[in-house]
Amino acid sequence: MNGRDLLRVLKSDADLQTIPVVVLTTSAAPDDIVGAYSSHANAYVTKPVNLEEFEQAVQSIDAFYLDTASRPRT
């Protein structure tokens, strides 16, 4: 199973579909981006190659989904 397959499984399960899924990948290929969003990814982030930039990207994702975004209560 690849990441896109897993994403489809998660987003088709009523108990799991509200979990935000961020695709964090080295690919910036347009087909990969379209494929991820077509499979209902909540965000697509191309990994920076620099370690400090990578850490900042992960921290930004974390801050957005845990501190900024509102999610339905379960």
Buried (B, 14 or more C-beta within 10 A) or exposed (E): EEBBEEBBEBBEEEEEEEEEBBBBBEBEEEEBBEBBBEBEBBBBBBBBEEEEEBEEBBEEBEEBBEEEEEEEEE
